[in-house]
Amino acid sequence: MNPTLYLIIAVVLAPLASLNAVEPIASSIALDATFSQIAQPSGFSPEMPKLSDVCMRLFRLDAKSLTAAQMLSAGSDFHITRGVWSYIEDESFIKSVRAKGWEFQGSLGMALIDPSLALRDREDRPIGTNGQSDKPPFRANNANPEYRRLYLERATRMADLGVNSFQRDDPDEGFFDWGKKGRRDAIPDAELLEFHRWARTEIERHAGRKLTFSANCHSDPPFMQVFDYRMTEVRFRTMDGTKEIISPSRIREISLTARKEKKLFVLTGQEDVPAEDYRWIWATSYASGNLYIVPWDQFQNVTLDPVTREPRIPWSKLPRIFIAQEKFADLTGFVRANADVLDGYEEAAVGGYDLQDARFGDEAPMRIESGSGKLSAFLRAKPGDANAPVVIHLVERAQGAPTSLRLPTARFFGKNALKVTLREPLPYDAALHAQAEKDKNYRALIRETTLTTATEGASTLVSVPALNPWGILVVEKLQ
């Protein structure tokens, strides 16, 4: 490898910018349409991540006090299926990952110390990757033939090592960092599109197989058509921590936008917050048809003092985030246990806390009666499959409390009465999780309870116990 090239570390990113939010057309649902008719196919290619995948960063092998064995062990502890956004090019490590049955995703971003390969500003100085710096590492000049040669050389080497997919950080070469500061004009959209299209074509030609490509991209530029899905950060709160900027409705908007593009969002965090925050956003992400990366060996962004607007801790001194297995593995195991009601399922209705579904006009698709007041419901069905179970993800934002759901009976299976089973994760038990990972029997990690139902006119009432924070109702025809 050329000595002027190094692997790039993920850089500071802003909150997820607003894309063109997609709300289904109001009052567009027929009165007699069932949920399996309302749900629409995703349009995903077979190579895309599944909605039951569990992803974790496999960041770097040279991290202090973190060994390859510890990474692999953590992946097993969290029951992952994909090691993602990795800057590791060690053949033996990648083979170990693949031997576990996990997918391995390499990273295409490269940091440069050779200024001859750098993007230049208006004064012909090389543009660095950090703010106004003109010091290495530099932003790359995608039009430079030598940079392209080195970029492709590294990518094809990773493909030969067994990489299944690629993540590209800073696909616009850092316009977020420097574009608004007047240092130069943005790289034209057509040039970025040409570069990423060229790179993907050449990488797949060398590999001789279809690969998937994701991008850390918050907007909707033309070059996104080259990428299969987005893998990007979202923040819980503003940089000074004074305002919450993520919510059930915002995460749903992210999913709706992705489906409009026939793409997927794989979300990740960047804040050192209590485990309860990560538990809630994990559950809501999966409930709305997104994925979320396990917050283990996760990048941490700076926090600004709300008065001085200066970082409380310099970026260079921030530790990475490692969530404890006992605080999170019950939810990762829950995803693995529910593959049968995650994969192939798409949104048919939403309701409850912070969610409105205008498609049904004045007829609420489901009602939450009593409870904490902060229970969100995401109803998902298999498009076009009239006999498949319909599922309702319930995600609690407050202290859990028992509640009652009012469901429109005929929207499920016509005239058939309903059987409702609650699936919820069992409290974390290390021995139980180790055995489930060994046996690949993740259903051993959940509790299934048939819930009490009652018929009231055209509605079915379901009594639901308190949740912490996530449960899935599996609704079937009553035989």
Secondary structure, DSSP 4 states (H G I P E B T S, - for coil): --TTEEEPPPPP-PSPPP-----PPTT-S-TT--HHHHS------TTSPPTT--EEE---TTSTT--HHHHHHHHHHTT-SEEEEE----HHHHHHHHHTT-EEEEE--EEE--GGGB-B-TTSPBPBSSTT--SSSB-B-TT-HHHHHHHHHHHHHHHHTT--EEEESSTTSSHHHHGGGTSSPPPPHHHHHHHHHHHHHHHHHHHTS--EEEE--SS--GGGGG-SEEEEE--SB-TTSSSB---HHHHHHHHHHHHHTT--EEEE------HHHHHHHHHHHHHTT-EEEESEEE-----B-TTT--BSS-GGGPPPEE--GGGTHHHHHHHHHTGGGTTT-EEEEEEETT---GGGTTS-S-EEESS-S-EEEEEEE-TT-TTSPEEEEEEESSS---EEEEEETHHHHTT--EEEEEEEEPPP-HHHHHHHHHHT-GGGGEEEEEPPEEEETTEEEEEE---SSEEEEEEEE--
